[in-house]
Amino acid sequence: MLSSPTTLTTLPEIIDGLPNISGWETEVLSVVNHREPVFLPTTNIKLEDVNAVFAIALHMHQPTIPAGYGGSLISNLQYMFEHPHEGDNYNAGPFANCYSRMGDFIVELVSQGCNPRVMLDYSGNLLWGLRQMGRNDILDNLKRITCDRAYQPYVEWLGTMWSHAVVPSTPIPDIKLHIIAWQHHFAALFGWEALARVKGFSPPEMHLPNHPDTFFEFVKALKECGYRWLLVQEHSVETLSGQSLSYKHLPHRLIARNSQGETISITALIKTQGSDTKLVGQMQPYYEAKTLSKQQVGNTLIPPIVSQIGDGENGGVMMNEFPNAFKQAWWEMAHHGGGKTGVVGMCGTEYLELIEAAGCKPEDYPTCQPVGQHHIWQRVSLDNHQSETVEHVIQELKQNNPNFHMDGASWTNSISWIKGYENVLSPMNQLSSLFHQKVDSLLQNNLAESVTREPRYRDVLLHNLLLQTSCFRYWGQGAWTDYAREIYQRGEKLLQTTF
């Protein structure tokens, strides 16, 4: 069993009416950066008995909007409940049930002798919103399968960006802020020991940046925050020679190389293409795994893994078909080897720990990189790694090939990163720029946590992260535009008046 960080004090979940998203950075990083196995001491599966594996994850999110009483920040789910006749807001009740029901399904299946597994990915917005709404019933249901040792071996939480920001368009210095904000909030909700078990990461919308510098900083931030692996979409990666993956049902070593020639890597599990909610909703990964057989990795023969994630609440398939399909699959496995032999479900970290204990090494995994990067690296010599060279190649590729895309956030290694670009920055980048101009100089000394624990810092950080929610990414017309503009204006005012 993973040792519990008992010397740490319990984190407050809500501080001055805001979620706990900063102030305990040293403690968070000390808890997540450990090498102890998470699932290996408790797993009831022996790898030699397994032919193939599947892993499913459920993604849950509701944005935070300034639409409460007096314009207060509330969950969109709360707004749906309060305005049931607008659009599809009649789904508020079913959505709330979806956020809670895995706490019932796991308990029920375990009591029936099944061996279920599920991975959960909940945005910080949603977790905060549920507490704001007083839906302690939902959070308590989740806490039971997260913290009760009778159920936690069946459930894995995946970390994510706190405010559901898509990584390619998130300002680079804010990527780590989202990651560690989620870790703060999760530890406050479920405890330090639960946080120590969160080793996989699920990027919102499965968006993977392919700009070398953005991607390098993303992977660097993940590793600094204790993550061991990342879930990626099959079509968002390529082999180092630019080909599609030859075998997508094995873990890969995802290589990040920046414009300075530095490299770093992280393990990736490959989410296969297809209609996400239908594939998960109908438990297709289980049935696909039935068609697979063991594969050689290095000197070790291991079962392949079919990895899939889908929205846990969106659409009729997930709302209505998934419960029966989920239970039916585990019942079927229980009648064929107790769910422990042949084709079995696992959590991502459980699978990686088991195959590595059997002799697999991450350096033996097939390699991959973000899609499109081979076009860059075949034009940049190893002894000519400079930001200007890489950027010149990217611009040349864009001019010569209209289908070439290189998505990445603004590079921001100094507080003057927007000089000369003020007139073209989106409001999202403008708020981020002002945030870092105001606070970064205060964080340069050893008293950083005395700043990040201040109410004024937490408030401006919250507004900065909220504006980066994917729902606000494109400033079109209508209510979402108004919400984003309001968050921007409040954040700007807070920065100008409190710092």
matplotlib code that plots the C-alpha trace (Angstrom):
import matplotlib.pyplot as plt

x = [0.0, 1.3, 2.5, 0.4, 1.9, 0.5, 2.7, 0.9, -2.1, -5.4, -6.0, -9.0, -11.2, -12.8, -10.9, -12.8, -15.4, -12.9, -11.5, -8.1, -5.9, -2.7, -0.5, 0.7, 3.0, 5.9, 3.6, 1.9, 5.1, 6.6, 3.5, 3.3, 7.0, 7.6, 8.6, 6.4, 4.1, 0.4, -1.5, 1.0, 0.6, -3.2, -3.9, -5.7, -4.5, -1.5, 0.0, 0.8, -2.9, -3.8, -4.0, -5.2, -6.2, -8.6, -8.8, -11.7, -11.8, -14.8, -14.3, -16.6, -16.7, -19.0, -17.6, -17.8, -19.7, -20.6, -24.3, -25.3, -27.1, -25.6, -23.3, -21.5, -19.4, -21.5, -21.3, -23.1, -24.8, -26.3, -27.5, -29.0, -31.0, -32.2, -33.2, -34.7, -36.5, -33.5, -32.0, -31.2, -31.0, -33.6, -30.5, -29.3, -30.7, -29.3, -25.9, -25.8, -26.6, -23.8, -21.3, -22.3, -23.3, -19.8, -19.8, -22.8, -21.7, -18.3, -19.8, -22.5, -20.2, -17.7, -20.4, -21.4, -18.0, -16.9, -13.6, -14.4, -12.0, -12.6, -10.5, -12.1, -11.2, -13.1, -12.3, -11.6, -14.5, -16.9, -15.6, -15.9, -19.3, -20.7, -19.6, -21.0, -24.4, -24.4, -24.2, -22.3, -24.1, -22.2, -18.8, -19.4, -20.2, -17.0, -15.0, -16.2, -14.6, -11.6, -10.6, -12.3, -9.6, -12.3, -13.0, -9.9, -8.1, -10.8, -10.7, -8.0, -8.3, -6.5, -5.1, -6.0, -5.9, -7.9, -10.1, -10.4, -7.9, -6.7, -3.0, -1.9, -3.5, -2.8, 0.0, 3.1, 3.6, 0.0, 0.2, 1.9, -0.5, -3.5, -1.8, -0.8, -4.1, -6.0, -3.6, -4.3, -8.0, -8.0, -5.9, -8.3, -11.3, -9.9, -6.8, -3.0, -2.9, -5.4, -3.4, -0.2, -2.0, -2.8, -0.1, -1.8, -2.8, -5.8, -5.4, -8.7, -10.2, -7.2, -5.5, -1.8, 0.5, 2.9, 4.9, 8.3, 8.7, 5.1, 5.1, 8.5, 7.2, 4.0, 5.9, 8.4, 5.6, 3.9, 7.1, 7.8, 4.3, 4.8, 3.0, 4.3, 2.1, -0.2, -3.3, -3.0, -5.1, -3.9, -3.9, -2.1, 1.2, 3.5, 6.6, 9.9, 10.0, 6.6, 4.5, 1.3, 1.8, 2.3, 0.8, -1.4, -2.1, 1.2, 2.5, 4.8, 7.7, 6.5, 9.6, 9.6, 12.4, 12.5, 14.1, 17.2, 17.8, 16.8, 14.8, 12.6, 10.1, 7.0, 5.1, 1.9, -1.1, -2.8, -6.5, -7.7, -9.8, -13.5, -16.7, -15.6, -18.9, -20.2, -17.0, -17.0, -20.7, -21.0, -17.8, -16.2, -12.6, -13.5, -14.7, -11.7, -9.3, -10.8, -9.3, -5.8, -2.9, 0.4, 3.1, 6.9, 8.3, 12.1, 12.6, 9.2, 5.9, 3.0, -0.7, -1.6, -4.0, -6.9, -7.3, -10.4, -11.9, -15.3, -17.5, -19.1, -22.4, -22.9, -25.3, -28.0, -25.5, -23.7, -26.8, -28.9, -26.9, -23.7, -24.9, -26.1, -23.2, -20.7, -22.3, -22.9, -19.2, -18.0, -20.6, -19.4, -15.8, -16.7, -18.2, -14.9, -12.1, -13.5, -12.4, -8.8, -7.8, -7.9, -9.3, -9.4, -10.0, -7.2, -6.4, -3.6, -1.1, -1.9, -1.1, 2.2, 3.3, 2.5, 4.3, 7.3, 7.4, 7.5, 10.6, 9.4, 11.4, 10.0, 13.1, 11.9, 8.5, 8.1, 8.8, 6.5, 6.3, 3.6, 2.3, 4.0, 7.3, 9.3, 8.9, 10.8, 13.5, 14.4, 15.2, 17.0, 20.5, 21.5, 24.2, 22.0, 19.4, 18.2, 14.8, 15.1, 16.1, 13.2, 10.7, 12.0, 11.5, 7.9, 7.0, 8.6, 6.6, 3.3, 4.0, 4.8, 2.0, -1.4, -2.3, 0.7, -0.4, 1.9, -0.3, 1.4, 1.0, 3.1, 6.6, 6.9, 10.2, 10.3, 7.7, 8.2, 7.0, 4.2, 6.3, 5.4, 2.4, -0.1, -2.5, -2.9, -3.2, -6.5, -8.1, -7.1, -3.4, -3.8, -5.0, -2.3, 0.3, -0.9, -1.1, 2.6, 3.7, 2.1, 2.9, 6.0, 8.4, 6.8, 7.4, 11.2, 12.3, 11.9, 8.7, 6.7, 4.2, 3.4, 2.2, 0.4, -1.5, -2.8, -6.5, -5.7, -3.4, -5.9, -8.6, -6.6, -5.2, -8.8, -9.9, -6.8, -7.5, -11.2, -10.8, -8.8, -11.6, -12.1, -15.7, -14.3, -11.5, -13.2, -14.7, -17.7, -21.2, -23.7, -23.8, -20.4, -18.8, -20.4, -19.3, -15.7, -15.6, -17.0, -14.3, -11.6, -12.8, -13.0, -9.6, -8.0, -9.6, -8.4, -4.9, -4.9, -6.3, -4.8, -1.2]
y = [0.0, 3.5, 5.1, 8.0, 11.5, 11.7, 14.6, 17.0, 19.0, 18.5, 21.1, 23.4, 22.9, 26.3, 29.5, 32.8, 31.3, 30.2, 26.7, 25.8, 26.1, 27.5, 28.1, 24.6, 24.1, 22.7, 20.1, 19.1, 18.5, 16.5, 14.2, 13.6, 13.1, 9.6, 6.3, 3.9, 1.6, 2.7, -0.4, -3.2, -3.9, -4.3, -5.5, -8.9, -9.6, -11.7, -10.6, -14.2, -15.0, -12.1, -12.2, -8.6, -5.5, -2.6, 0.6, 3.1, 6.6, 8.9, 12.7, 15.1, 18.9, 21.8, 25.4, 28.1, 31.1, 34.6, 33.9, 33.5, 36.0, 39.4, 37.9, 35.6, 32.7, 29.5, 26.2, 25.9, 22.9, 25.1, 27.5, 24.5, 23.6, 27.1, 27.7, 24.3, 25.6, 27.0, 24.8, 21.3, 22.4, 19.7, 17.4, 18.9, 16.1, 13.3, 15.0, 15.3, 11.6, 10.7, 12.6, 10.5, 7.1, 5.5, 5.5, 3.2, 1.0, 0.1, -0.8, -2.9, -4.8, -5.5, -6.9, -9.2, -10.7, -8.7, -7.1, -3.7, -0.9, 2.7, 5.9, 9.2, 12.7, 15.6, 19.2, 21.5, 23.6, 20.7, 19.7, 23.2, 23.7, 20.6, 21.9, 25.3, 23.7, 21.8, 18.5, 16.8, 13.6, 13.4, 14.3, 11.8, 9.1, 9.8, 9.9, 6.5, 4.8, 7.1, 6.7, 3.5, 0.8, -1.7, 0.1, 2.3, -0.6, -0.5, 3.2, 5.5, 9.3, 11.1, 14.6, 17.3, 21.1, 22.7, 24.8, 22.6, 24.6, 23.1, 22.8, 24.1, 27.5, 27.9, 30.5, 28.4, 29.7, 28.9, 25.2, 24.2, 26.5, 24.6, 21.2, 22.1, 23.9, 20.7, 18.8, 21.3, 21.0, 17.2, 16.8, 19.2, 17.1, 13.6, 13.8, 13.6, 9.8, 9.9, 12.6, 10.5, 7.8, 10.2, 9.3, 9.5, 12.7, 13.4, 16.6, 18.4, 17.5, 15.2, 18.3, 17.7, 20.7, 19.9, 23.1, 21.9, 24.5, 24.3, 20.5, 20.3, 22.7, 20.7, 17.4, 19.1, 20.4, 17.0, 15.3, 18.0, 17.5, 13.8, 12.4, 9.1, 8.8, 10.7, 9.7, 10.8, 10.5, 8.2, 10.7, 13.4, 11.5, 9.9, 7.8, 9.7, 9.2, 10.7, 7.6, 6.5, 4.3, 0.7, -0.8, 1.4, -1.1, -0.8, 1.9, 4.4, 6.6, 10.1, 12.2, 16.0, 18.0, 21.8, 24.4, 24.4, 20.7, 19.5, 16.3, 14.8, 11.9, 10.5, 7.3, 7.5, 5.3, 5.6, 6.4, 4.9, 6.9, 6.7, 8.1, 8.5, 8.3, 5.5, 3.4, 3.9, 3.8, 0.4, -0.9, -1.4, -1.5, -4.7, -6.3, -5.1, -6.4, -9.9, -9.9, -9.2, -11.4, -10.8, -8.7, -8.6, -5.5, -5.7, -9.1, -9.4, -10.8, -8.6, -8.2, -5.3, -2.5, -0.9, 2.6, 4.8, 7.9, 9.5, 12.1, 10.5, 12.4, 13.8, 12.1, 9.5, 6.6, 7.6, 8.6, 5.6, 2.7, 2.9, 1.6, -1.7, -2.1, -1.4, -3.9, -6.5, -6.5, -7.0, -9.7, -11.6, -11.3, -12.5, -15.7, -16.3, -16.4, -14.0, -11.0, -11.9, -14.0, -13.8, -10.4, -8.1, -4.5, -2.5, 1.1, 2.7, 2.9, -0.6, -1.9, 0.0, -1.1, -4.8, -4.9, -3.0, -5.4, -8.2, -6.8, -4.1, -0.9, 2.5, 2.7, -0.5, 1.1, 2.1, 5.9, 8.6, 12.4, 15.0, 14.8, 17.0, 17.4, 15.1, 17.9, 20.2, 17.8, 16.6, 20.3, 21.2, 19.8, 18.5, 21.1, 24.0, 24.1, 27.7, 29.1, 31.3, 28.4, 26.2, 29.1, 29.9, 26.3, 26.3, 29.4, 28.0, 24.8, 26.8, 28.8, 25.7, 23.5, 25.0, 21.8, 22.0, 23.1, 23.8, 24.6, 26.1, 28.8, 32.0, 31.5, 33.4, 33.0, 36.6, 39.1, 41.1, 38.3, 40.3, 43.4, 44.3, 42.0, 43.9, 44.6, 41.0, 39.2, 37.7, 38.8, 35.4, 36.1, 39.7, 38.7, 36.1, 38.6, 41.1, 38.4, 37.4, 41.0, 41.7, 38.5, 36.9, 39.3, 38.6, 34.9, 35.1, 34.7, 32.1, 33.7, 32.6, 30.5, 33.4, 35.1, 32.2, 31.7, 35.2, 35.7, 38.3, 35.9, 33.1, 35.4, 36.6, 33.2, 31.8, 34.4, 33.8, 30.1, 30.5, 32.6, 29.7, 27.3, 25.7, 27.0, 30.5, 29.7, 31.3, 34.7, 34.6, 36.0, 35.4, 34.5, 32.7, 35.8, 37.9, 35.5, 35.5, 39.3, 39.6, 37.3, 39.2, 42.5, 41.3, 39.7, 42.8, 45.0, 42.7, 42.8, 46.6, 47.2, 44.5, 44.2]
z = [0.0, -0.9, 2.2, 3.5, 3.8, 7.4, 8.4, 6.1, 7.4, 5.7, 3.0, 3.1, 0.1, -0.1, 1.0, 1.1, -1.2, -3.8, -4.6, -3.2, -6.2, -4.9, -1.8, -1.0, -4.0, -2.0, -0.2, -3.4, -5.3, -2.4, -2.4, -6.1, -6.8, -5.5, -7.1, -5.0, -7.0, -6.8, -8.0, -7.7, -4.0, -4.4, -7.9, -8.0, -11.6, -12.6, -15.9, -17.0, -16.9, -19.3, -23.1, -23.7, -21.7, -22.2, -20.2, -20.3, -19.0, -18.5, -19.0, -17.1, -17.3, -16.7, -17.2, -14.6, -15.8, -14.3, -14.4, -10.8, -8.5, -9.1, -11.7, -9.3, -10.6, -10.8, -12.5, -15.9, -14.4, -11.7, -14.5, -16.3, -13.2, -12.7, -16.3, -17.3, -20.4, -22.2, -24.9, -23.6, -20.0, -19.2, -19.2, -15.9, -13.8, -16.0, -16.1, -12.3, -12.1, -14.6, -12.4, -9.4, -10.7, -11.0, -7.2, -7.3, -10.2, -8.8, -5.4, -7.0, -9.3, -6.6, -4.3, -7.2, -7.5, -10.6, -11.1, -12.7, -13.6, -14.6, -14.9, -14.1, -15.5, -13.8, -14.5, -11.5, -12.7, -12.3, -8.9, -7.5, -9.1, -7.5, -4.1, -4.8, -5.6, -2.4, -4.2, -1.4, -2.3, -5.6, -4.1, -1.2, -3.7, -5.6, -2.3, -1.4, -4.4, -4.2, -0.6, 0.7, 0.4, -0.5, -3.8, -4.6, -6.4, -9.1, -9.8, -11.1, -11.3, -14.1, -13.6, -16.1, -16.6, -13.8, -16.0, -19.0, -21.0, -24.3, -24.0, -27.5, -27.0, -23.3, -22.6, -21.8, -18.2, -17.4, -18.3, -15.1, -13.1, -14.4, -13.6, -10.1, -9.4, -10.1, -7.8, -5.0, -5.4, -5.7, -2.5, -0.7, -1.8, -1.4, 0.7, 0.2, -0.2, -3.0, -4.8, -4.5, -6.6, -9.5, -12.1, -15.5, -17.2, -19.6, -21.7, -22.3, -25.7, -26.2, -27.7, -28.0, -28.9, -31.8, -31.6, -30.3, -27.5, -26.3, -26.2, -24.5, -21.7, -21.4, -20.9, -18.6, -16.4, -16.3, -15.1, -12.6, -11.2, -10.8, -13.8, -15.3, -18.4, -20.7, -22.7, -26.3, -29.4, -32.1, -34.9, -32.8, -32.9, -35.5, -35.5, -35.5, -39.3, -39.7, -40.2, -38.6, -35.6, -36.7, -33.6, -31.4, -28.7, -26.9, -24.6, -26.5, -25.4, -26.4, -27.3, -26.7, -28.4, -28.2, -30.5, -28.3, -28.9, -25.4, -25.2, -22.6, -22.8, -21.1, -21.5, -23.6, -23.8, -27.2, -27.4, -30.6, -33.1, -33.5, -32.0, -28.5, -26.6, -28.7, -28.3, -24.5, -24.1, -25.8, -24.2, -27.6, -26.1, -24.3, -27.5, -29.5, -26.9, -27.5, -31.0, -29.8, -28.6, -26.7, -28.2, -27.8, -26.2, -25.6, -24.2, -22.6, -24.0, -22.8, -23.3, -25.6, -24.3, -25.9, -24.4, -24.8, -23.3, -23.9, -22.3, -19.3, -19.6, -23.1, -25.5, -25.4, -25.6, -22.5, -20.6, -21.5, -23.0, -21.0, -17.6, -19.0, -21.4, -18.6, -16.2, -18.9, -19.9, -16.3, -15.7, -18.8, -17.7, -14.2, -15.7, -17.6, -15.1, -12.6, -14.6, -13.9, -16.9, -20.6, -21.6, -18.6, -17.7, -16.0, -15.0, -17.0, -14.1, -13.0, -16.5, -16.8, -13.3, -14.1, -17.4, -16.0, -13.0, -15.7, -17.2, -19.7, -19.6, -20.9, -23.2, -24.9, -25.9, -29.5, -29.9, -31.2, -31.3, -32.0, -35.5, -38.1, -36.2, -38.5, -41.2, -38.8, -37.6, -41.1, -42.0, -38.8, -38.3, -34.9, -34.5, -35.5, -32.7, -32.3, -31.7, -34.8, -37.0, -35.9, -36.2, -39.7, -40.8, -39.3, -41.3, -44.4, -44.1, -43.6, -46.7, -48.8, -47.5, -46.6, -44.8, -42.4, -38.9, -36.0, -32.9, -30.0, -27.4, -27.1, -25.8, -22.6, -20.8, -19.8, -18.7, -21.8, -24.1, -25.6, -26.6, -30.1, -30.2, -28.0, -30.8, -31.9, -28.6, -27.7, -24.4, -23.0, -23.7, -22.6, -19.2, -18.9, -19.9, -17.3, -14.7, -15.2, -15.4, -12.0, -10.1, -11.5, -9.9, -6.5, -7.0, -7.7, -4.1, -1.4, -0.2, -3.2, -1.3, 1.0, -2.2, -3.7, -0.4, -0.4, -1.2, -3.9, -5.7, -5.6, -7.0, -10.0, -10.7, -10.7, -13.3, -15.4, -15.5, -15.9, -19.1, -20.6, -20.4, -23.8, -24.0, -24.2, -26.6, -29.6, -29.2, -31.4, -30.5, -27.8, -24.2, -24.1, -25.5, -22.8, -20.1, -21.3, -21.6, -18.1, -16.7, -18.5, -17.3, -13.7, -13.9, -15.3, -12.7, -9.9, -11.2, -11.6, -8.2, -5.9, -7.3]

ax = plt.figure().add_subplot(projection="3d")
ax.plot(x, y, z, "-o")
ax.set_aspect("equal")
plt.show()
